[in-house]
Amino acid sequence: MNATQFFIQQQLAKAESNASSALSQLRTAKTIEQIVRASHVDIPGTVRALKHMVHSLKAVERLAEERIESLIDEQVKAIHAAATPEEAEALANSFMRRQVPALRGRFSRQYQYAERALRQALAARST
């Protein structure tokens, strides 16, 4: 193995380590903002084109999406459990203002899911 190959292997190992660290941070994140922040994995610029070789990156994305969707589902359950329609609307508005904007851009599918789920929960509460 020459020096270049060794260097690339070291950089890929560093990226894999960063992804593993992100996975552990994702498991303990409590808010959507923390999940979005933890899901950012620093990949050294010298191996960015080889990021497909960092196997943990897919797991980071998958876990981040699952955790976000579970937090949204928890919020929908809280809306359904609210005592009054006004309380339910306050919960939904608070969640949309404080948590959901962090999803714009990188997690746009989860952003749309959150908007749709919260609207449906409020509509179900009002009928």
C-alpha positions as CSV (number, residue, x, y, z in Angstrom):
1,M,0.0,0.0,0.0
2,N,1.4,3.3,-1.0
3,A,1.2,6.6,1.0
4,T,-1.8,7.9,-1.0
5,Q,-3.9,4.8,-0.4
6,F,-3.0,4.8,3.3
7,F,-4.0,8.5,3.6
8,I,-7.3,7.9,1.8
9,Q,-8.0,4.9,4.1
10,Q,-7.3,7.1,7.1
11,Q,-9.6,9.8,5.9
12,L,-12.4,7.3,5.2
13,A,-11.9,5.8,8.7
14,K,-12.2,9.4,10.1
15,A,-15.5,9.9,8.1
16,E,-16.8,6.5,9.4
17,S,-15.9,7.5,12.9
18,N,-17.7,10.8,12.5
19,A,-20.8,9.0,11.2
20,S,-20.7,6.6,14.1
21,S,-20.6,9.6,16.5
22,A,-23.5,11.1,14.7
23,L,-25.5,7.9,15.1
24,S,-25.0,8.0,18.9
25,Q,-25.9,11.6,19.1
26,L,-29.1,10.9,17.0
27,R,-30.2,8.2,19.4
28,T,-30.1,10.7,22.3
29,A,-31.5,13.8,20.6
30,K,-34.8,15.1,22.0
31,T,-35.8,17.7,19.5
32,I,-36.0,18.0,15.8
33,E,-33.3,20.8,15.9
34,Q,-31.0,18.5,17.7
35,I,-31.6,15.7,15.2
36,V,-30.9,17.9,12.3
37,R,-27.7,19.2,13.9
38,A,-26.6,15.7,14.8
39,S,-27.3,14.3,11.4
40,H,-24.6,16.5,9.8
41,V,-21.6,14.4,9.4
42,D,-18.2,16.0,8.7
43,I,-16.5,14.3,5.8
44,P,-12.9,15.4,5.0
45,G,-12.8,17.2,1.7
46,T,-10.1,14.9,0.3
47,V,-12.6,11.9,0.3
48,R,-15.9,13.7,-0.2
49,A,-16.2,12.2,-3.7
50,L,-15.8,8.7,-2.0
51,K,-18.5,9.2,0.6
52,H,-20.4,6.3,-0.9
53,M,-17.8,4.2,0.7
54,V,-18.7,5.4,4.2
55,H,-21.4,2.9,5.1
56,S,-22.7,4.6,8.2
57,L,-23.9,7.6,6.3
58,K,-27.0,5.8,5.0
59,A,-27.7,4.7,8.6
60,V,-27.4,8.3,9.8
61,E,-29.9,9.6,7.2
62,R,-32.3,6.7,7.9
63,L,-32.2,7.1,11.7
64,A,-32.6,10.9,11.4
65,E,-35.7,10.5,9.3
66,E,-37.1,7.8,11.6
67,R,-36.5,9.9,14.7
68,I,-38.0,13.0,13.1
69,E,-41.1,11.2,12.1
70,S,-41.5,9.6,15.5
71,L,-41.3,13.1,17.1
72,I,-44.0,14.3,14.7
73,D,-46.2,11.3,15.6
74,E,-45.7,12.0,19.3
75,Q,-46.8,15.6,18.7
76,V,-49.9,14.4,16.7
77,K,-50.8,12.1,19.6
78,A,-50.5,15.0,22.0
79,I,-52.8,17.1,19.8
80,H,-55.4,14.3,19.9
81,A,-55.1,14.0,23.6
82,A,-55.5,17.8,24.2
83,A,-58.4,18.7,26.4
84,T,-59.8,21.4,24.2
85,P,-59.6,22.4,20.6
86,E,-57.9,25.6,21.6
87,E,-55.2,23.7,23.5
88,A,-54.7,21.4,20.5
89,E,-54.3,24.3,18.1
90,A,-51.8,26.0,20.5
91,L,-49.8,22.8,20.6
92,A,-49.8,22.5,16.9
93,N,-48.9,26.1,16.3
94,S,-46.1,26.0,18.9
95,F,-44.6,22.9,17.3
96,M,-44.8,24.4,13.8
97,R,-43.1,27.6,14.9
98,R,-40.4,26.1,17.1
99,Q,-39.5,22.7,15.7
100,V,-40.6,22.2,12.2
101,P,-38.7,25.1,10.5
102,A,-35.5,23.2,11.2
103,L,-36.6,20.6,8.6
104,R,-36.7,23.0,5.7
105,G,-34.2,22.2,3.0
106,R,-32.5,18.9,3.9
107,F,-35.5,17.2,5.4
108,S,-38.2,18.6,3.1
109,R,-40.2,15.4,2.9
110,Q,-40.4,15.3,6.7
111,Y,-41.4,19.0,6.7
112,Q,-44.3,18.2,4.4
113,Y,-45.2,15.2,6.5
114,A,-45.3,17.4,9.6
115,E,-47.5,20.0,8.0
116,R,-49.9,17.5,6.7
117,A,-50.1,15.4,9.9
118,L,-50.6,18.4,12.1
119,R,-53.3,19.8,9.8
120,Q,-55.1,16.4,9.7
121,A,-54.9,16.1,13.5
122,L,-56.4,19.6,13.9
123,A,-59.1,18.8,11.4
124,A,-60.0,15.5,13.2
125,R,-60.1,17.4,16.5
126,S,-62.5,20.0,15.2
127,T,-65.1,17.6,13.8
